[in-house]
Amino acid sequence: MNKILRQNRIKDIIQLGHVGTQEEIKQYLQEEGITVTQATLSRDLREIGLLKLRDKEGKLYYSLPQMENTKFSPFVRSFILKVSRAGFMLVLHTNLGEADVLANYIDADNIPEVLGTVAGADTLLVICQDEDTAKTFEQDLTVTY
């Protein structure tokens, strides 16, 4: 099977449900008679651009990148447990030890409406340019998948 067909099949598998490991993907492919090495599978996943997201129970799963009308990627959203807003500021709650990682990703995105971030262990303060922006981001970040 050629690379394009194999990668399309991987995308189909990911869209069917929560697949959490490369081994699960490899097993699905093998059930369909598609043999692939671990190195080839890893390269395919990287080329497809799969994201690892966290579901409501905290389990990681693969997801296809989505081109949405949003400033924040599904990857960034996967860190957020709860969003609160105070005027032009957002308070994002994460798992312990993830707030600083999330701050780095948000800062790296260079979103012009975000003036800065301040991270604790499990809480991140996002300072927006104005209250309307904060409201929009709050709605954006509370959308569930």
SEDO-973749 format. One line per 3 residues: number of its first residue (from 1); for each residue z negated, y negated, x of C-alpha. Coordinates in Angstrom, 2 decimals. Example, Ala and Ser with C-alpha at 12.3 -4.5 7.8 and 13.67 -1.06 7.14 Angstrom:
<pts>
1> -7.80:4.50:12.30  -7.14:1.06:13.67
</pts>
This chain:
<pts>
1> 0.00:0.00:0.00  0.89:-3.40:1.37  -1.60:-6.18:2.00
4> -0.65:-8.38:-0.98  -0.92:-5.55:-3.50  -4.23:-4.41:-1.98
7> -5.69:-7.93:-2.10  -4.53:-8.35:-5.70  -6.26:-5.08:-6.58
10> -9.46:-6.32:-4.90  -9.28:-9.51:-7.00  -8.94:-7.38:-10.14
13> -12.00:-5.32:-9.16  -14.07:-8.47:-8.56  -13.12:-9.89:-11.95
16> -14.17:-6.73:-13.79  -17.87:-7.09:-13.05  -20.67:-7.75:-10.62
19> -19.71:-6.07:-7.38  -22.36:-6.75:-4.77  -21.23:-4.98:-1.61
22> -18.12:-4.23:0.39  -18.99:-0.56:0.08  -18.70:-0.80:-3.72
25> -15.26:-2.41:-3.40  -14.22:0.29:-0.95  -15.35:3.00:-3.40
28> -13.36:1.44:-6.26  -10.28:1.33:-4.04  -10.77:4.95:-2.95
31> -11.04:6.04:-6.60  -7.57:4.55:-7.05  -6.25:6.36:-3.99
34> -6.29:3.28:-1.75  -7.74:4.00:1.69  -8.92:1.00:3.67
37> -11.00:0.61:6.82  -14.11:-1.56:6.86  -12.43:-4.02:9.23
40> -9.38:-4.37:6.97  -11.57:-4.80:3.89  -13.66:-7.49:5.59
43> -10.50:-9.32:6.64  -9.09:-9.05:3.10  -12.27:-10.49:1.56
46> -12.25:-13.37:4.05  -8.58:-14.13:3.39  -9.09:-14.01:-0.38
49> -11.98:-16.44:0.05  -14.51:-14.49:-1.96  -17.87:-16.13:-2.49
52> -21.27:-14.47:-2.68  -23.13:-15.82:-5.70  -26.55:-15.08:-7.17
55> -26.93:-13.96:-10.79  -29.86:-14.80:-13.08  -31.86:-11.86:-11.71
58> -31.30:-13.06:-8.14  -28.85:-10.32:-7.16  -25.89:-11.28:-4.99
61> -22.37:-10.49:-6.15  -18.82:-11.33:-5.12  -16.86:-13.96:-7.04
64> -13.42:-15.45:-6.72  -13.30:-19.13:-5.83  -12.70:-21.22:-8.92
67> -10.79:-24.45:-9.01  -12.91:-26.32:-11.50  -13.27:-29.94:-12.44
70> -16.55:-30.17:-10.55  -17.91:-31.71:-7.39  -20.09:-28.68:-6.60
73> -18.78:-25.27:-5.64  -20.02:-22.02:-7.21  -21.54:-21.25:-3.81
76> -23.69:-24.41:-3.93  -24.64:-23.67:-7.53  -25.75:-20.15:-6.62
79> -28.78:-21.58:-4.78  -30.05:-23.61:-7.74  -32.72:-22.20:-10.04
82> -33.51:-25.37:-11.99  -32.26:-28.97:-12.20  -34.28:-32.00:-13.27
85> -33.25:-35.66:-13.29  -35.27:-38.82:-12.77  -33.03:-41.84:-13.21
88> -30.48:-41.77:-10.40  -32.13:-38.84:-8.59  -31.85:-35.08:-9.10
91> -34.53:-32.57:-8.22  -33.06:-29.14:-7.48  -35.33:-26.11:-7.30
94> -34.33:-23.14:-5.13  -35.89:-19.98:-3.78  -38.37:-20.49:-0.96
97> -36.60:-21.48:2.25  -33.24:-22.30:0.65  -33.59:-26.03:-0.12
100> -32.71:-27.16:3.42  -29.70:-24.81:3.49  -28.52:-26.24:0.17
103> -29.02:-29.79:1.47  -26.82:-29.01:4.47  -24.03:-27.72:2.22
106> -24.22:-30.71:-0.13  -24.27:-33.14:2.81  -21.31:-31.36:4.42
109> -19.26:-31.75:1.21  -19.31:-35.55:1.75  -19.44:-36.33:-1.97
112> -19.18:-40.14:-2.08  -21.50:-40.41:-5.09  -24.31:-38.63:-3.21
115> -26.15:-41.13:-1.01  -28.38:-38.54:0.62  -30.64:-35.53:0.31
118> -34.25:-34.75:1.22  -35.28:-31.11:1.39  -38.59:-29.31:1.23
121> -39.12:-25.57:1.27  -37.92:-24.87:-2.26  -37.17:-28.32:-3.67
124> -34.29:-30.66:-2.90  -34.05:-34.33:-3.84  -30.47:-35.54:-4.29
127> -30.11:-39.33:-4.41  -27.06:-40.38:-6.42  -25.38:-43.79:-6.40
130> -26.33:-44.49:-10.03  -27.83:-42.99:-13.17  -24.48:-42.12:-14.76
133> -23.51:-40.10:-11.71  -26.87:-38.32:-11.77  -26.36:-37.43:-15.46
136> -22.89:-36.06:-14.75  -24.12:-34.02:-11.78  -27.08:-32.74:-13.80
139> -24.72:-31.43:-16.48  -22.40:-30.00:-13.84  -25.19:-28.16:-12.03
142> -26.79:-26.72:-15.16  -23.58:-24.99:-16.26  -24.14:-21.25:-16.12
145> -21.59:-18.64:-15.15
</pts>
